Amino acid sequence: MNIRWKPNAEFPDPRFYDGISLREYEQLAARRAELLTLTGEAVNDYVNDDELCFDEEEGLFPLRARLSGEAYVGSVAYASGVDPLGFRIMIEVRLTEIGEESADYLGLELTWFARTTEAEFDLWGIDSTAL
């Protein structure tokens, strides 16, 4: 399955935590396209992993067959940390379900880390939830 960004979905207003400065946020936000590309790749890896997303097995969640193939960013938050020193960006991705209204089905919260505003983004983890 190839997940794609939902057309015309608006990017949410960011939230700030733990002392991130406006300048740091602006530098990280300038890299939004890069981060969305990485996030899209990570989401696709997740939904195509047979140990994380399932076929038609009864009683398991999530089921790949119920995904519409579209996703959008539900929320984004930025935080500055001292242990370890660097920045965390938390992106909540909402994947929609097949159906007339494309209701939300699966939520994935991806936590990215960068040592500086210019450093490579490392994926720290993905948490999932039923929506």
Secondary structure, 3 states (H helix, E strand, C coil): CCCEECCCCCCCCCEEECCCCHHHHHHHHCCHHHHHHHHHHHHHHHHCCCCCCECCCCCCCCEHHHEEEEEEEEEEEEEEEECCEEEEEEEEEEEEECCCCCCEEEEEEEEEEECCCCCCCEEEEEEEEEC
